[in-house]
């Protein structure tokens, strides 16, 4: 949703509330099914420094909802990445392969710990995968 009106001044509170409600519902569903849940905060591909206020706001929401929050903004800033190298091109700011590789590197320690814990659960060991899914442990 748009966070600003056409004039760029008034915040769209309803968009924030709608997303907050959705995250709360996801958290409640995960808890009711005893599923682990964490929120990964992925920065836009430009103006990292300008994103700190929004990331702080979402981080606070995660704390209020008692959710794990993996904030990738500061690691992106610390890497001193050239922002232009993370998007598809100058006209399309969608993330490219390099951006996704950085995200994967940053998330790997977290997921390694989660998978180590989950790997010991019987329901995970006996899980089946759809026919079109890659085999567990397969590299793509």
Backbone as CSV, one residue per row, in Angstrom:
resi,resn,N_x,N_y,N_z,CA_x,CA_y,CA_z,C_x,C_y,C_z
1,UNK,0.828,-1.191,0.000,0.000,0.000,0.000,0.860,1.237,0.000
2,UNK,0.296,2.303,-0.511,0.990,3.590,-0.506,1.005,4.133,0.915
3,UNK,2.145,4.627,1.328,2.243,5.207,2.658,1.980,6.699,2.658
4,UNK,1.907,7.319,1.485,1.679,8.754,1.397,0.595,9.035,0.380
5,UNK,-0.122,10.138,0.587,-1.139,10.513,-0.382,-0.474,11.092,-1.624
6,UNK,-1.279,11.515,-2.580,-0.734,12.030,-3.837,0.184,13.222,-3.628
7,UNK,-0.093,14.031,-2.608,0.753,15.199,-2.338,2.032,14.807,-1.609
8,UNK,2.101,13.572,-1.123,3.309,13.098,-0.453,3.427,13.538,0.984
9,UNK,2.330,13.987,1.605,2.455,14.519,2.954,1.764,13.677,4.019
10,UNK,0.571,13.222,3.791,-0.187,12.549,4.843,0.097,11.056,4.861
11,UNK,0.539,10.538,6.003,0.772,9.095,6.087,-0.536,8.316,5.945
12,UNK,-0.462,7.179,5.312,-1.615,6.306,5.149,-1.656,5.364,6.338
13,UNK,-2.329,5.799,7.399,-2.392,5.018,8.629,-3.118,3.705,8.393
14,UNK,-4.115,3.704,7.515,-4.875,2.477,7.279,-3.986,1.376,6.693
15,UNK,-3.021,1.727,5.848,-2.102,0.733,5.302,-1.245,0.098,6.388
16,UNK,-0.736,0.928,7.295,0.052,0.413,8.418,-0.813,-0.498,9.275
17,UNK,-2.018,-0.070,9.586,-2.916,-0.867,10.428,-3.288,-2.183,9.756
18,UNK,-3.522,-2.133,8.453,-3.857,-3.348,7.716,-2.701,-4.351,7.755
19,UNK,-1.496,-3.869,7.554,-0.330,-4.760,7.592,-0.054,-5.258,9.006
20,UNK,-0.263,-4.414,10.001,-0.093,-4.817,11.394,-1.070,-5.928,11.748
21,UNK,-2.316,-5.744,11.344,-3.349,-6.753,11.611,-2.986,-8.083,10.929
22,UNK,-2.523,-8.006,9.689,-2.150,-9.224,8.967,-1.001,-9.946,9.659
23,UNK,0.005,-9.193,10.105,1.138,-9.821,10.795,0.690,-10.442,12.113
24,UNK,-0.197,-9.758,12.826,-0.723,-10.304,14.084,-1.450,-11.624,13.824
25,UNK,-2.247,-11.679,12.771,-2.982,-12.906,12.435,-2.031,-14.039,12.056
26,UNK,-0.993,-13.723,11.308,0.004,-14.732,10.942,0.688,-15.266,12.191
27,UNK,1.045,-14.366,13.113,1.708,-14.775,14.361,0.798,-15.675,15.187
28,UNK,-0.469,-15.313,15.289,-1.414,-16.130,16.056,-1.595,-17.510,15.425
29,UNK,-1.684,-17.552,14.125,-1.824,-18.833,13.421,-0.592,-19.708,13.652
30,UNK,0.596,-19.121,13.523,1.829,-19.887,13.739,1.887,-20.424,15.164
31,UNK,1.542,-19.589,16.137,1.561,-20.045,17.539,0.557,-21.170,17.766
32,UNK,-0.634,-21.032,17.190,-1.666,-22.053,17.407,-1.253,-23.404,16.829
33,UNK,-0.395,-23.357,15.820,0.064,-24.606,15.191,1.476,-24.986,15.623
34,UNK,1.989,-24.232,16.603,3.328,-24.482,17.146,4.408,-24.450,16.070
35,UNK,4.292,-23.469,15.174,5.260,-23.282,14.099,6.188,-22.120,14.444
36,UNK,7.474,-22.276,14.200,8.375,-21.146,14.432,8.105,-20.051,13.397
37,UNK,8.243,-18.809,13.826,8.018,-17.695,12.923,8.990,-16.584,13.264
38,UNK,9.609,-16.052,12.260,10.449,-14.862,12.407,10.158,-13.972,11.219
39,UNK,10.348,-12.694,11.417,10.115,-11.710,10.366,11.467,-11.223,9.875
40,UNK,11.727,-11.385,8.600,12.969,-10.874,8.005,12.668,-9.515,7.373
41,UNK,13.384,-8.503,7.819,13.213,-7.156,7.280,14.249,-6.951,6.187
42,UNK,13.781,-6.856,4.953,14.660,-6.722,3.799,14.652,-5.275,3.327
43,UNK,15.809,-4.654,3.221,15.842,-3.259,2.779,15.523,-3.121,1.292
44,UNK,15.004,-1.941,0.952,14.880,-1.603,-0.466,16.299,-1.542,-1.030
45,UNK,16.401,-1.491,-2.333,17.724,-1.514,-2.965,18.374,-0.137,-3.047
46,UNK,17.771,0.866,-2.448,18.359,2.212,-2.503,18.081,2.959,-1.196
47,UNK,18.890,3.979,-0.921,18.737,4.858,0.252,18.636,4.080,1.565
48,UNK,19.614,3.244,1.828,19.587,2.444,3.054,19.431,3.315,4.299
49,UNK,20.198,4.368,4.385,20.184,5.226,5.581,18.790,5.782,5.860
50,UNK,18.032,6.058,4.842,16.701,6.646,5.008,15.670,5.633,5.512
51,UNK,16.026,4.372,5.544,15.070,3.325,5.922,15.086,3.014,7.417
52,UNK,15.997,3.607,8.157,16.144,3.267,9.576,14.874,3.500,10.390
53,UNK,14.180,4.601,10.171,12.970,4.892,10.957,11.897,3.826,10.729
54,UNK,11.680,3.447,9.488,10.681,2.426,9.194,11.093,1.082,9.791
55,UNK,12.358,0.733,9.676,12.826,-0.541,10.237,12.685,-0.551,11.750
56,UNK,12.930,0.580,12.396,12.750,0.673,13.850,11.280,0.478,14.209
57,UNK,10.400,1.062,13.423,8.956,0.927,13.678,8.511,-0.530,13.537
58,UNK,8.962,-1.197,12.503,8.586,-2.601,12.311,9.233,-3.471,13.386
59,UNK,10.465,-3.170,13.761,11.126,-3.909,14.837,10.369,-3.797,16.145
60,UNK,9.867,-2.607,16.444,9.063,-2.405,17.650,7.778,-3.216,17.584
61,UNK,7.153,-3.268,16.429,5.956,-4.080,16.261,6.274,-5.550,16.524
62,UNK,7.380,-6.029,16.000,7.777,-7.425,16.228,7.971,-7.692,17.720
63,UNK,8.582,-6.746,18.434,8.766,-6.916,19.879,7.415,-6.978,20.590
64,UNK,6.498,-6.099,20.207,5.164,-6.102,20.840,4.429,-7.407,20.570
65,UNK,4.628,-7.975,19.399,3.979,-9.237,19.041,4.792,-10.452,19.488
66,UNK,5.919,-10.196,20.136,6.820,-11.251,20.611,7.283,-12.153,19.461
67,UNK,7.696,-11.499,18.372,8.194,-12.219,17.197,9.688,-11.994,17.043
68,UNK,10.379,-13.008,16.586,11.767,-12.823,16.218,11.836,-11.909,15.002
69,UNK,12.812,-11.046,14.974,12.941,-10.095,13.881,14.382,-10.130,13.385
70,UNK,14.552,-10.413,12.124,15.882,-10.455,11.519,16.005,-9.216,10.651
71,UNK,16.664,-8.212,11.176,16.781,-6.913,10.522,18.040,-6.913,9.659
72,UNK,17.863,-6.878,8.347,19.008,-6.925,7.443,19.491,-5.546,7.000
73,UNK,18.842,-4.492,7.467,19.256,-3.152,7.049,20.675,-2.838,7.514
74,UNK,20.951,-3.003,8.783,22.280,-2.662,9.298,23.383,-3.519,8.668
75,UNK,23.165,-4.830,8.489,24.188,-5.600,7.767,24.423,-5.097,6.338
76,UNK,23.365,-4.672,5.667,23.533,-4.109,4.325,24.355,-2.829,4.391
77,UNK,24.055,-1.969,5.360,24.799,-0.720,5.512,26.257,-1.026,5.851
78,UNK,26.479,-1.960,6.770,27.843,-2.302,7.197,28.684,-2.856,6.049
79,UNK,28.070,-3.506,5.109,28.798,-4.059,3.960,29.241,-2.975,2.976
80,UNK,28.715,-1.784,3.120,29.043,-0.659,2.225,28.830,-1.044,0.754
81,UNK,27.694,-1.658,0.524,27.359,-2.098,-0.825,26.999,-0.905,-1.702
82,UNK,27.430,-0.960,-2.931,27.028,0.061,-3.890,25.580,-0.251,-4.275
83,UNK,24.691,0.650,-3.914,23.267,0.387,-4.096,22.906,0.059,-5.549
84,UNK,23.534,0.718,-6.486,23.236,0.475,-7.902,23.549,-0.964,-8.312
85,UNK,24.423,-1.631,-7.577,24.795,-3.003,-7.925,23.776,-4.027,-7.427
86,UNK,22.729,-3.576,-6.738,21.769,-4.491,-6.128,20.420,-4.542,-6.841
87,UNK,20.229,-3.663,-7.817,18.942,-3.633,-8.519,19.118,-4.127,-9.954
88,UNK,17.990,-4.434,-10.574,18.039,-4.972,-11.928,18.685,-3.998,-12.900
89,UNK,18.285,-2.752,-12.825,18.885,-1.710,-13.669,18.458,-0.349,-13.135
90,UNK,18.889,0.708,-13.781,18.602,2.062,-13.307,17.110,2.390,-13.320
91,UNK,16.350,1.723,-14.153,14.913,1.991,-14.235,14.074,1.027,-13.414
92,UNK,14.652,-0.075,-12.993,13.911,-1.099,-12.256,14.672,-1.435,-10.976
93,UNK,14.151,-0.962,-9.842,14.845,-1.134,-8.564,14.575,-2.481,-7.898
94,UNK,13.919,-3.400,-8.598,13.731,-4.729,-8.016,15.092,-5.371,-7.755
95,UNK,15.138,-6.185,-6.733,16.389,-6.832,-6.342,16.901,-7.773,-7.428
96,UNK,18.224,-7.786,-7.581,18.848,-8.686,-8.549,19.491,-9.867,-7.824
97,UNK,20.219,-10.680,-8.565,20.845,-11.881,-7.993,21.844,-11.532,-6.891
98,UNK,22.597,-10.462,-7.057,23.579,-10.079,-6.026,22.867,-9.743,-4.715
99,UNK,21.796,-8.969,-4.789,21.015,-8.628,-3.603,20.548,-9.913,-2.917
100,UNK,19.974,-10.826,-3.705,19.471,-12.075,-3.135,20.587,-12.920,-2.529
101,UNK,21.772,-12.876,-3.113,22.910,-13.606,-2.546,23.304,-13.016,-1.194
102,UNK,23.280,-11.701,-1.076,23.598,-11.051,0.209,22.551,-11.435,1.249
103,UNK,21.286,-11.406,0.875,20.221,-11.809,1.797,20.456,-13.246,2.263
104,UNK,20.761,-14.133,1.332,20.997,-15.545,1.681,22.179,-15.679,2.641
105,UNK,23.260,-14.955,2.393,24.423,-15.007,3.288,24.055,-14.541,4.693
106,UNK,23.267,-13.487,4.777,22.885,-12.939,6.081,21.899,-13.841,6.817
107,UNK,21.023,-14.506,6.088,20.022,-15.371,6.722,20.546,-16.770,7.040
108,UNK,21.632,-17.176,6.387,22.148,-18.538,6.553,22.399,-18.918,8.020
109,UNK,23.046,-18.077,8.834,23.265,-18.485,10.225,21.959,-18.704,10.987
110,UNK,20.987,-17.855,10.743,19.697,-18.009,11.417,19.033,-19.321,11.000
111,UNK,18.909,-19.549,9.696,18.239,-20.753,9.225,19.012,-22.018,9.581
112,UNK,20.314,-21.939,9.649,21.105,-23.106,10.059,20.729,-23.528,11.477
113,UNK,20.580,-22.543,12.369,20.182,-22.858,13.752,18.768,-23.423,13.802
114,UNK,17.850,-22.811,13.067,16.459,-23.278,13.060,16.376,-24.689,12.503
115,UNK,17.059,-24.942,11.399,17.001,-26.271,10.795,17.645,-27.330,11.681
116,UNK,18.668,-26.951,12.427,19.293,-27.909,13.344,18.296,-28.343,14.412
117,UNK,17.511,-27.406,14.896,16.497,-27.731,15.908,15.361,-28.522,15.276
118,UNK,14.863,-28.047,14.141,13.735,-28.719,13.497,14.105,-30.088,12.956
119,UNK,15.348,-30.266,12.556,15.777,-31.530,11.974,15.621,-32.712,12.910
120,UNK,15.574,-32.434,14.203,15.412,-33.498,15.193,13.951,-33.843,15.449
121,UNK,13.028,-33.102,14.870,11.611,-33.367,15.089,11.137,-34.439,14.118
122,UNK,10.414,-35.412,14.626,9.944,-36.543,13.832,9.116,-36.066,12.640
123,UNK,8.232,-35.089,12.857,7.370,-34.646,11.755,8.174,-34.011,10.624
124,UNK,9.330,-33.437,10.937,10.185,-32.872,9.898,10.933,-33.989,9.177
125,UNK,11.414,-34.955,9.928,12.145,-36.065,9.317,11.256,-36.873,8.382
126,UNK,9.962,-36.923,8.678,9.024,-37.704,7.863,8.257,-36.846,6.866
127,UNK,8.658,-35.599,6.691,7.948,-34.692,5.784,8.112,-35.139,4.346
128,UNK,7.067,-34.915,3.570,7.158,-35.199,2.136,7.137,-33.866,1.396
129,UNK,7.725,-33.854,0.243,7.827,-32.655,-0.557,7.038,-32.841,-1.841
130,UNK,6.470,-31.748,-2.366,5.759,-31.854,-3.642,6.675,-32.401,-4.741
131,UNK,6.097,-33.032,-5.728,6.887,-33.644,-6.812,7.752,-32.631,-7.534
132,UNK,7.299,-31.387,-7.640,8.068,-30.391,-8.387,9.046,-29.607,-7.508
133,UNK,9.114,-29.935,-6.217,10.056,-29.242,-5.322,11.419,-29.887,-5.429
134,UNK,12.476,-29.093,-5.222,13.829,-29.700,-5.217,13.961,-30.644,-4.037
135,UNK,14.781,-31.631,-4.187,15.017,-32.581,-3.103,15.640,-31.859,-1.929
136,UNK,15.328,-32.267,-0.683,15.933,-31.625,0.470,17.447,-31.656,0.363
137,UNK,18.066,-30.533,0.606,19.525,-30.431,0.550,20.076,-30.197,-0.842
138,UNK,19.218,-30.236,-1.866,19.689,-30.017,-3.231,20.048,-28.551,-3.441
139,UNK,21.056,-28.316,-4.206,21.470,-26.943,-4.529,20.887,-26.552,-5.860
140,UNK,20.481,-25.306,-5.947,19.938,-24.818,-7.225,20.817,-23.779,-7.786
